[in-house]
Amino acid sequence: MHSTLHGRDIVMVGQQPWDTPIGSNAKDIAREFSRHNRVLYVNAPLDRNTLLRQRHAAAVQARVRVLRGQAPGLQAVDANLWVLTPDCLLESINWLPESELYSFCNKVNNRRFARPIRRALRELQFRDFLLFNDNDIFRSFYLKELLEPEVSIYYSRDNMQAVDYWRKHGRRLEPALIAKSDVCVANSSYLAAYCRQYNSRSFDVGQGCDAALLSPPPAAAPPPELRALPRPLLGYVGALVSTRLDLEVLLHISRQRPDWSLVLLGPEDDAFRASALHGQANVHFLGSRPPEQLAAYVQHFDVCLNPQLLNPMTIGNYPRKVDEYLALGKPVVATHTEAMRVFADHTYLAERPEQYVELIARALEEDSARRQAQRRTLAASHTWAHSVEKIGAAVQAVYAQRATHAVLTTQALLHFSQAQA
């Protein structure tokens, strides 16, 4: 039986703009949706604070051109897939305390955001559409009421309450948004359980993996930056953010095994830039690379790492990069979290920071062609097609519930009319 997500119109709002340079769940879901549906992907609108502080950034300038009418806001990027950059400017209101004034201003922001979306819906002739909200709590809080979708879907992929910015008003607004959504879907069991506290129609739909990694090109020569490094190569690919990654684990590995090369590929936050890792001769910061180039590095790593900090931000997050490592057959050593349980039979999970060195040594010793094939098979089962099919099943449950309610209502009215006769 097909999911309901065939031949539908879908509007997607969220945190990740289409021009993001990093991997994006929302973009991957949009591409998968667009295989069988028409999709409008809406970039987050500019807010006044971002305009003032980052006005010279290329992404901000691109949005300014749309605001000024110098560039079109609506663009087709693929068959059945359009991206809308809203020609509106929102007020930066998160500094306001919880109050009627904040609620009023947030409604104004939501109305401003809704106007260009409605224009795009008319231009594309979207009807009876689904609204898919990727963790956008504030500026999309009232979109269900303002846009009147046939079904509203809230997608939880991050514990937003772990970040100060989101916690301030999100403690109140996210549970309310979850509760009023027609269905909630999450990419981990932890986040699905969180949503289920406020909405019984909450489902774990898993996570997909970059399809290009599931059938990587034949291994080529290592990139120049890797060729002169002593083996083994231990690698991490992704944003180097101190609120998510354990700096001390990385420092411990580099100090305990100076004969191992630790390769870190991704943009650094201030804490990483100032860390003692930069003083370690065996730690190599390679900076950022376009997503399409990352597999060329990962396939030459001997062990891949995911040294997450255990905190409210990370404990329930699905580790997207682990699937990408496994898709290339690589041994993975990672911090044990609830979301990592799905990988328990195919990865090495550290309960304590000091276990990392021991587990890396085991991973190097036990690696084999058979284990590599098993890892690829596991990653291949975590596809975006499978995840989107689960989203479709969750939406289908909403329609089934509505149909049951309609039947019961009709029966009740019939009994009432008969009783009155």
NORPE-V818486 format. One record per backbone hydrogen bond with DSSP energy under -1.0 kcal/mol. CO is the residue of the C=O (numbers start at 0). NH is the residue of the N-H. E is the energy in kcal/mol with one decimal. If there is no record, write none. Layout:
co->{CO;CO}
nh->{NH;NH}
e->{E;E}
//
This chain:
co->{3;7;8;9;10;11;12;16;23;24;25;26;27;28;29;31;32;32;35;37;38;39;40;45;46;47;48;49;53;56;57;58;59;60;61;62;63;64;65;72;74;77;79;80;80;81;82;83;85;89;92;98;99;100;101;102;103;104;105;106;107;108;109;110;113;114;115;116;117;118;119;120;128;129;130;131;132;132;134;137;139;141;142;143;150;151;152;153;154;155;157;158;159;162;163;165;166;168;169;171;172;173;174;175;176;182;183;184;185;187;188;189;190;191;193;194;194;199;200;202;209;222;225;231;232;232;233;234;235;238;239;240;240;243;244;245;246;247;248;249;250;251;252;256;260;261;262;263;264;266;268;269;271;274;275;276;279;281;283;289;290;293;293;294;296;297;302;303;305;305;306;310;313;317;318;319;320;321;322;324;324;325;330;331;332;333;337;339;340;342;347;349;351;352;354;355;356;357;358;359;360;361;367;368;369;370;371;372;373;374;375;377;378;382;383;384;385;386;387;388;389;390;391;392;393;394;395;396;397;398;399;400;401;402;403;404;405;406;407;408;409;410;411;412;413;414;415;416}
nh->{5;37;129;39;131;41;133;19;27;28;29;30;31;32;33;34;35;36;6;9;81;11;83;89;50;51;52;53;56;60;61;62;63;64;65;66;67;69;68;84;82;80;38;76;77;40;74;42;87;47;95;102;103;104;105;106;107;108;109;110;111;112;113;114;117;118;119;120;121;122;123;125;149;10;152;12;134;154;136;140;142;145;146;147;130;182;132;184;134;186;159;161;162;166;167;169;170;172;173;175;176;177;178;179;180;153;202;155;204;191;192;193;194;195;196;197;198;201;183;185;212;225;228;260;301;302;262;304;264;240;268;243;244;308;246;249;250;251;252;253;254;255;256;259;233;283;235;285;237;239;272;273;274;277;278;279;282;261;263;292;293;296;297;298;299;300;234;332;307;334;245;314;316;319;321;323;324;325;326;327;329;328;303;347;305;349;340;342;343;345;333;335;354;355;358;359;360;361;362;363;364;365;371;372;373;374;375;376;377;378;379;380;381;386;387;388;389;390;391;392;393;394;395;396;397;398;399;400;401;402;403;404;405;406;407;408;409;410;411;412;413;414;415;416;417;418;419;420}
e->{-1.7;-2.7;-2.5;-2.9;-3.3;-3.1;-3.2;-1.6;-2.1;-2.8;-2.6;-2.4;-2.0;-3.3;-2.4;-1.2;-1.7;-1.2;-3.7;-2.6;-2.5;-3.0;-2.8;-2.9;-2.3;-2.1;-2.6;-2.7;-1.9;-2.6;-2.1;-1.5;-2.3;-2.1;-1.2;-2.5;-2.4;-2.7;-1.4;-2.9;-3.1;-2.0;-3.0;-2.3;-1.5;-3.3;-2.4;-2.9;-1.1;-2.3;-1.9;-2.1;-2.5;-2.6;-2.7;-2.0;-2.0;-2.4;-2.5;-2.4;-2.3;-2.3;-2.3;-1.6;-2.7;-2.1;-2.1;-2.4;-2.1;-2.5;-2.7;-2.2;-2.8;-3.2;-3.4;-2.5;-1.4;-3.3;-1.1;-1.6;-1.0;-2.3;-2.9;-1.4;-2.7;-1.5;-3.2;-2.8;-1.2;-1.6;-1.5;-1.7;-1.7;-2.8;-1.8;-2.2;-1.6;-2.4;-2.0;-1.0;-2.7;-2.9;-2.4;-1.9;-1.1;-2.2;-2.1;-2.7;-3.1;-2.1;-2.2;-1.7;-2.4;-2.1;-1.1;-1.9;-1.7;-1.4;-2.8;-2.4;-1.4;-1.9;-1.2;-2.4;-2.5;-1.7;-3.5;-2.9;-2.8;-1.3;-2.0;-1.7;-2.5;-2.8;-1.1;-1.6;-2.4;-2.6;-2.4;-2.2;-2.1;-2.6;-2.2;-2.0;-3.3;-3.2;-2.1;-2.6;-2.7;-3.2;-2.3;-1.7;-1.1;-1.4;-1.8;-1.6;-1.6;-3.2;-2.7;-2.3;-1.2;-1.4;-2.6;-2.3;-1.8;-1.9;-2.6;-2.4;-2.0;-1.8;-3.2;-2.3;-1.0;-1.6;-1.6;-1.3;-2.3;-2.8;-2.3;-1.2;-1.8;-2.4;-2.9;-2.7;-1.8;-3.1;-1.4;-1.8;-1.5;-2.3;-2.6;-2.3;-1.8;-1.6;-2.6;-2.7;-2.1;-1.9;-2.6;-2.3;-2.0;-2.8;-2.3;-2.1;-2.0;-2.3;-2.2;-2.2;-2.1;-2.5;-2.4;-1.0;-1.5;-2.1;-3.0;-2.0;-1.6;-1.9;-2.6;-2.0;-2.1;-2.2;-2.6;-1.7;-1.1;-1.8;-2.5;-2.3;-2.4;-2.5;-2.4;-2.4;-2.5;-2.2;-2.5;-2.5;-2.5;-2.6;-2.4;-2.5;-2.3;-2.6;-2.2;-2.6;-2.4;-2.1;-1.7;-1.2}
//
